[in-house]
């Protein structure tokens, strides 16, 4: 029995030594970074360069078959964030015949008839628009060069509304 007690004592002692001399160190490290922009993005549009609002409206009435109207809109960043992807959008109401025959020109580029351009957006300019900065865009509304309005459009009117959109990304 004495042997069993010694063997049992040695067994308990051996269990107590399990793990002695063995060691492990665990480290964990997490790094995260997030940039949060604070401020406002507020774009205004004006047809007089002084009063900025969310939209500009103009009416066009055919008084002669060779009518041509030029509108210069100024887009201004009224917010504190830099605006990117600044675009002007057109909406129209009134005579469909006149909308079909009047074309929208941006500079010398014919964007198509009012009916085709409505709802589309046009870049005002590439590049960012800093807070407080403004940029002008000139649009001309007229029949296709060398053509006059047909009878279905003469004497009619159309109202155009220009709005501006943009993002800070």
N, C-alpha and C positions, 0 to 999 in steps of 0.2 A: 504494500500500500504506500509505503514511503516513496517508492519509485513513481507511483502515479501522482503523488502530491508534487514531487520535484518536476515531473514532466508537465503537470498542469501549470505550475508556477513559471516554468520556462516558456510555456505556450502563451500565457498572459503577458509576460515580459516581451516576448517576440511581437505580439500584437501591438504593444505600446510603442515599439520602434518602427512600425510601418510608417513610411512617409518621412522619417527623419533623414535629413540630408537632401531631400527632394524639395524643390521650390519652384514656384511659377509666379510671374508677375503679369497681370493683365492691364493694359492701358487702352483707353478709348478716347478718341479725339474727333470732334465734329466741328467743321468750319462751314459757316453759311454767310452769304452776303446778299443783300437785296437792296436795290436802289428804288426808293419811292419818291416819285415826283409829286410835289405839292404845288398848287397854284390853280389857275383857271385858263381855259382855252375859250376865248370869246372872239369870234370873227364878226366884223360888221361890213356892210356894203353900202355904198353911197353913190348917187349920180351927180352930186354937186361938190363932193370932196370935203364937205363940212359936217353934214348930219349923217351919222352911221346908224343903221338899223339891221334887222335880220333879213330884210328883203327890200328890193327897189321895184316899183311898178311903173310902167309907161304904157300909153295907149298909142296905137298907130291907126290912123284913118286914111283911107285912100282919097286923096284930093286930086290926084293926077295919076295917070297911068305910069309915070316915070318916077314915082316917089322913092326917096332914099332917106333913111334916118340913121344917124350915127349916135351911139350912146357910149360914153366912156364911164365905166364904173370903177370905183376905187375900193379896193378891199383893204381893210385895216385890222391888224391884230390888236384887239382891245384888252386881251387877257395878259397874264403874266408868264405863260408858257410859250415856247417857240412853236409856231404852227408849221406843219409840213403837209404836203399833198393838198394844197389849197385849190379848190375847184369852184367854178361858177355854174349854177344849174338854172335852166330856163323852164318856166311853165307858161302856158298860153291858154287864153279863153277868147271866144268870139268867133268870127266868121271862119269856118273850116276852109272855104275856097281861098280866102286871103292867106291863111296859114300855109296852105299847100303851095302858093305861088311866091310868097316872100321868102327869101333865103337869108340865113344868118352868116355873116362873115366875121371872122376873128382875124384882124389885120387883113391880109389879102386872101386868106384861106376860106374857101366856101365850105361851111360845115353842113350845108344842106338846107332844105326847107324848114320853116318853123315846126311843121308837123313831124319832120324827121329828127330834129334837134331836141324837141321837147322831152324833158325828163333825163336827157343825157347831161353829162358834166364835162366841162372843159377846163384843163389845167390853166390857171392864171399865169403861172410861171413855174419853172422848176426851181428847186431850192427852198430853203426855209424862210419863214416870215417871222422875224424876231418880235418880241413884245414891243408894241408902239409903232412898229414899221407898217408901211402901206405900199401898195402896188396898184397900178392902174391897168385896166384892160379895155380895149376899144372894140366894140361890136358895131357892125353896120347891118341894118335891116333894109333889104331892097330886092326887087325882082332880079332874076338871073341877068347878068350883064348882057345887053343887047336885046333883051326881051321886055315886053310890057305886059301888064296884067290883062287877062282876058275879061270878058264882060261879067262873068260870074263873081269876080273878086272886086270889081270896081264899085266904089261907093260903100264898101264894107269897112268894118273896123276890127281890130284885135287888141287885146290887152296882154301884155307880157309882164311876168314877174320873175326877177332875177334873185336868186339866193346864193349864199356862199357856204361851203362846207370845208372842213379840214380836220386834221388829227395832230396829235403830238408825238406820234410814233413813226 
